[in-house]
């Protein structure tokens, strides 16, 4: 009979995100294990290497992102609110300036790895496609075609996160909402 796992996959992934938030690209498997409350050997046996952990994290993040965007949009009162909710979903855990900077530093190191860059591209494409579907369902007569609108919104969200991490003003959620609302108001007006 197999021994039960001491930590679930989701717990291990959340522990990894916390370790990245605290230590940036210098995080170690030992720090991930400490965050998860397990021995380093246990984490290493489950994960393998740090690179394998990052690949696993990136590949599972795509499905998680789709679920998170769908949940945020599904709870919205109308299609335009669904777009707004989707754009500000997923910022939990990076809504502290130092944590955001550590995640950005980690992203920079991952972009240098072709395999990890491919995984990140898949995740961001999934996000854009989810936004595209939401924009298509919203009454935004001044918006560009849904694919272009989704690309612009995703760029706005990612750019705002970077700028906020570098020079935080207020809360990240408020900053994102303000920027997204400005665009949505402009798109709501007839061209």
KETORSE-69572 format. One record per atom (N, C-alpha, C, O, CB): residue in one letter; x, y, z. Coordinates in steps of 0.2 Angstrom, whole numbers, plus 5000, padded with zeros to 4 digits. Glycine has a CB too. Layout:
% residues N
aXYZ
...
//
This chain:
% residues 191
x500449945000
x500050005000
x500450065000
x500950075004
x499550005006
x500350114996
x500750174995
x500550225001
x500050225004
x500550214989
x501150255003
x501050305009
x500650365007
x500750385001
x501750315012
x500250395011
x499950455009
x500450515008
x500850515012
x499350475014
x500250555003
x500650615002
x500550665008
x500050665011
x500550654996
x501150695010
x501050735016
x500850805014
x500650845018
x501750745020
x500850825008
x500650885005
x500350874998
x500650834994
x501250935005
x499850904997
x499550904990
x499850944985
x500350984986
x498750924990
x499750924979
x500050964973
x499851034974
x500351074973
x499850934966
x499251054975
x499051124976
x499451154981
x499651214981
x498351124977
x499551124987
x499851154993
x500651164991
x500951214993
x499851104999
x500851114987
x501551124985
x501651184980
x502151214980
x501851054982
x501151194976
x501251244971
x501151314974
x501451364973
x500651234965
x500651314979
x500551374983
x501251394987
x501451454988
x499951374988
x501551344990
x502151354994
x502751374989
x503151424991
x502351284997
x502751354983
x503251374978
x503051454977
x503551494976
x503151334971
x502451474975
x502351544974
x502551584980
x502751644979
x501551554973
x502351564986
x502551604992
x503351604992
x503651664994
x502351564999
x503751554991
x504451554991
x504751604986
x505151644987
x504751484990
x504451604980
x504651644975
x504451724977
x504851764976
x504251634968
x503951734980
x503751794982
x504251824988
x504351884988
x503051794985
x504451774992
x504951794997
x505651804995
x506051854997
x504951745003
x505851764990
x506551754989
x506751774981
x507351774980
x506851684990
x506251774977
x506351784970
x506751724967
x506651674969
x506851854969
x507151744961
x507451684958
x507951644962
x508151594960
x507751714952
x508151674967
x508651634972
x508251584976
x508651554980
x509051684976
x507651574976
x507251524980
x507551454979
x507851444974
x506551524979
x507551414984
x507751344984
x507251294985
x506651314988
x508351344989
x507351234984
x506851184986
x506851174993
x506251164995
x507151114983
x507351194997
x507251195004
x506751245007
x506351235011
x507951205007
x506751305003
x506351355005
x505551335003
x505151355007
x506551425002
x505551304998
x504851284996
x504651225001
x504051235003
x504851244988
x505051185003
x504851135007
x504651165014
x504151145017
x505451085009
x505051215016
x504851245023
x504151285022
x503751275027
x505451295024
x504051315016
x503451345015
x502851295016
x502251305018
x503351385009
x502951235013
x502451175013
x502451145019
x501951105020
x502651135007
x502951145024
x502951115030
x503151045029
x502850995033
x502251115033
x503551025024
x503850955024
x504550965023
x504851015023
x503550925017
x504850905024
x505650895024
x505850915017
x505450895012
x505850825026
x506450935016
x506750955009
x506750895005
x506650894999
x507450985010
x506950835008
x506950775004
x506350755002
x506250724996
x507250715009
x505750765005
x505050745003
x504950794997
x504650764992
x504550765009
x505050854997
x504950904992
x505350884986
x505150874980
x505050974994
x505950864987
x506450844981
x506250784978
x506250774972
x507150844984
x505950734982
x505750674979
x505150684975
x505050654970
x505650624985
x504750724977
x504050744973
x504250784967
x503950774962
x503550774977
x504650834968
x504750884963
x505350864958
x505250874952
x504950954966
x505850844960
x506450834956
x506950894957
x507150914963
x506350824949
x507050934952
x507450994952
x507051054952
x506451054951
x507950994946
x507351114954
x507051174954
x506751194947
x506151214946
x507551234956
x507151174942
x506851184935
x506251144933
x505751164930
x507451164930
x506251084935
x505651034935
x505051064938
x504451064936
x505750964937
x505151094944
x504651124948
x504351184944
x503751194944
x504951154955
x504851224941
x504551284937
x504151264931
x503651294930
x505151334935
x504351214928
x504051184922
x503351164924
x502851174921
x504451134918
x503351124930
x502651104932
x502251154934
x501651154933
x502751054938
x502551204938
x502151264940
x501851304934
x501251324934
x502551314944
x502251314929
x501951354923
x501451314919
x500951344917
x502551364918
x501551244919
x501051204915
x500351204919
x499851204915
x501351134913
x500451194925
x499751194929
x499451264930
x498851264931
x499851164936
x499851314929
x499551384930
x499051394924
x498651434926
x500151434930
x499151374919
x498751384913
x498051364915
x497551404914
x498951354907
x497951304917
x497251274919
x496951314925
x496351334925
x497251204920
x497451334929
x497151374935
x496951444933
x496451464936
x497751374940
x497351474929
x497151534926
x496451534923
x496051584924
x497651564922
x496351484919
x495651484915
x495151474920
x494651514920
x495651424910
x495251434925
x494751424931
x494651494934
x494051504936
x494951374935
x495151524936
x495051584940
x494751644936
x494351674939
x495751614942
x494851644930
x494551704925
x493851684925
x493451724925
x494951704919
x493651624923
x492951594923
x492551614929
x492051634929
x492951524921
x492851594935
x492551604941
x492451684942
x491851704944
x492951574947
x492951724941
x492851794942
x492251824937
x491851864939
x493451834941
x492351804931
x491851824926
x491151794928
x490651834927
x492051804919
x491051734930
x490451704931
x490051744937
x489451734938
x490551634933
x490451774942
x490151804948
x489951874946
x489651914950
x490651804953
x490151904940
x489951964938
x489251974936
x488851934934
x490451994932
x489052044937
x488352054936
x488152064929
x487552044927
x488152124939
x488552084924
x488452084917
x489052074913
x489652064916
x488152154916
x489052074907
x489652054903
x490252104903
x490752084903
x489452044895
x490052164904
x490652214905
x490952204912
x491552214912
x490352294904
x490552194917
x490852184923
x491252114923
x491752114927
x490252174929
x491052074919
x491452004918
x492152024915
x492651994918
x491051954914
x492152064911
x492852084908
x493252114913
x493852094914
x492752134902
x492952164917
x493252194922
x493552144928
x494152144930
x492852254926
x493052104930
x493252054935
x493852004933
x494251994936
x492652014937
x493851984926
x494351944924
x494951974923
x495551944925
x494151924917
x495052044922
x495652074921
x495952084928
x496652084929
x495552144918
x495652084934
x495952094940
x495952034944
x496152034950
x495552154944
x495751974941
x495851914945
x496551894944
x496951914940
x495351864941
x496751854949
x497351824949
x497951864952
x498551844951
x497551804942
x497751914955
x498351964958
x498451944966
x498951974968
x498152034958
x498051904968
x498251884975
x498951854976
x499051814971
x497651834978
x499251874981
x499951844981
x500451884978
x501051884980
x499951774979
x500251934974
x500751984971
x500552054972
x500752094969
x500851964963
x500152064977
x499852124978
x500252164984
x499952214987
x499152124980
x500852144985
x501352174989
x501952194985
x502152154981
x501552134996
x502152254985
x502652274981
x503352234981
x503552214975
x502852344982
x503552214986
x504152174986
x504052104984
x504452074980
x504452164994
x503452074985
x503252014982
x503152014975
x503451974971
x502651984986
x502852064972
x502752074965
x503452084962
x503552054957
x502352144964
x503952124965
x504652124962
x504952054962
x505252044957
x505052174966
x504852014967
x505151954967
x504851904961
x505251864958
x505151914974
x504251914960
x503951874955
x504151894948
x504251854944
x503151874956
x504251964947
x504451984941
x505151964940
x505351944934
x504452064941
x505551964945
x506251944944
x506251874942
x506651854938
x506651954950
x505851834945
x505851764943
x505551754936
x505851714932
x505351724948
x505051794934
x504851794927
x505451804922
x505451774917
x504251844926
x505851854924
x506351874920
x506851814919
x507051804913
x506751934922
x506951774924
x507451724923
x507151664919
x507451624916
x507651694930
x506451654920
x506151604916
x506051624909
x506151574905
x505351594919
x506051684907
x505951704900
x506651684896
x506651684890
x505851774899
x507151684900
x507851664897
x507851594895
x508351574892
x508351684902
x507451544898
x507451474896
x506851464891
x506251474892
x507251434903
x507051434885
x506551424880
x505951384882
x505451404880
x506951394874
x506151334885
x505551284887
x505051324892
x504451314891
x505751224890
x505351354897
x504951394902
x504551454898
x503951464900
x505351424908
x504851484893
x504551534890
x503951514886
x503451544885
x505151574885
x504051454883
x503451424879
x502851414884
x502351424882
x503651354876
x503051384890
x502451374895
x502151444897
x501551444898
x502751334901
x502551494898
x502251554900
x501851584894
x501351614895
x502851604901
x502151574888
x501751604882
x501051564882
x500551594880
x502151584876
x501051504883
x500351464883
x499951494889
x499351494887
x500551384885
x500151504894
x499751534900
x499551604898
x498951614899
x500151544906
x499951644895
x499651714893
x499251714887
x498751754887
x500251754892
x499351664883
x498851654877
x498151634880
x497651654877
x499151604872
x498151584885
x497551564888
x497151624891
x496551624890
x497651504893
x497551664894
x497251724897
x496951774892
x496351794893
x497751764902
x497351784887
x497051824881
x496451794878
x495951834877
x497651834876
x496451734877
x495851694874
x495251704878
x494651714876
x496051624872
x495351694885
x494751704889
x494551774889
x493951784889
x495051684897
x494951824889
x494751894889
x494351904882
x493851944882
x495351944889
x494651874877
x494351884870
x493651864870
x493151894867
x494751844865
x493451804873
x492751774874
x492351824878
x491751834876
x492751704877
x492651854883
x492251894887
x492051964884
x491551994884
x492551914894
x492551994880
x492552054876
x491952044871
x491552084870
x493152074873
x492051984868
x491551974862
x490851974865
x490351994861
x491651904859
x490751954871
x490051944874
x489852014877
x489252024878
x490051894879
x490252064878
x490152124881
x489852174876
x490152174870
x490752154885
x489452224878
x489252274873
x489752334873
x489652374877
x488552304875
x490252334869
x490752384869
x490852404862
x491352384858
x491452354872
x490452444860
x490452464852
x491052504850
x491152504844
x489852514851
x491352534855
x491952574853
x492652534853
x493152554852
x492052634857
x492552464855
x493152424856
x493352404849
x492952394844
x492952364860
x494052384849
x494252354842
x493952284842
x493652264847
x495052354842
x494152244837
x493952174837
x494152134843
x494652154846
x494152134830
x493752084845
x493852054852
x494552034853
x494852034858
x493451994853
x494952004848
x495551974848
x496052034850
x496552034854
x495851944842
x495952094846
x496452154848
x496252184854
x496752204858
x496352204842
x495652184856
x495452214863
x495752174868
x495952194873
x494652214863
x495652104868
x495952064873
x496752074873
x496952074879
x495851984871
x497052074868
x497752084868
x497952154871
x498452154875
x498052084861
x497552204870
x497652274873
x497552264881
x497952294885
x497252324870
x497052234883
x496852224890
x497352184893
x497552204899
x496152194891
x497652134890
x498152094894
x498752134894
x499152134900
x498252024889
x498952174889
x499552214890
x499452264895
x499952284899
x499652254883
x498852294896
x498752344901
x498852314908
x499152344912
x498052374900
x498552254909
x498552224915
x499352204917
x499552224922
x498152154915
x499652174912
x500352154914
x500752214915
x501252224919
x500652114908
x500652264911
x501052324911
x500952364918
x501352394921
x500952374905
x500352364920
x500152394926
x500452364932
x500652394937
x499352404927
x500452294932
x500752254937
x501552274938
x501752284943
x500652184936
x501852284932
x502552294932
x502652364935
x503052374939
x502852294925
x502352414932
x502352484934
x502252494942
x502552524945
x501952534930
x501752454944
x501552464951
x502052434955
x502252454961
x500852424952
x502352374953
x502852344957
x503452394958
x503852394963
x503152274954
x503652424952
x504252474952
x504052534957
x504452564960
x504352494945
x503452564956
x503252624959
x502552614962
x502052644959
x503352684954
x502452584967
x501752564970
x501452634972
x501652674976
x501752514975
x500752634970
x500352694972
x499752654974
x499352634970
x500252744967
x499552664981
x498952634983
x498952554982
x499452524983
x498352654979
x498352524981
x498352454981
x498352434973
x498052464969
x497652424984
x498652374972
x498652354965
x497952344962
x497852364956
x499052284965
x497552314966
x496852304963
x496552374961
x496252374956
x496452264968
x496652424965
x496352484964
x496652514957
x496252544953
x496352534969
x497252504957
x497652534951
x497452504945
x497252534940
x498452524952
x497352434945
x497152394939
x496452414937
x496252424931
x497152324940
x495952414942
x495252434941
x495252504938
x494852514933
x494852434947
x495652554940
x495552614937
x495752614930
x495452654926
x496052664941
x496352584928
x496552584921
x496052544917
x495952564911
x497252554921
x495852484919
x495352444915
x494752484914
x494452484909
x495252384918
x494452524919
x493852554919
x493952614914
x493452634910
x493652584925
x494552644914
x494652704909
x494552674902
x494252704897
x495352734910
x494852614900
x494752584894
x494052564892
x493852574887
x495252524893
x493752534897
x493052504896
x492552564895
x492152554891
x492852464902
x492652614898
x492252674897
x492352704890
x491852724887
x492352734902
x492952704888
x493052734881
x492752684876
x492552704871
x493852744880
x492852624877
x492552574872
x491852574872
x491452544867
x492852504874
x491552594878
x490752594878
x490452644874
x489852634872
x490552594886
x490852694872
x490552754868
x490552734861
x491052694859
x490952814869
x490052754857
x490152734850
x490752764847
x490952814848
x489452754846
x491052734842
x491652754838
x491452824834
x491952854831
x491852704834
//
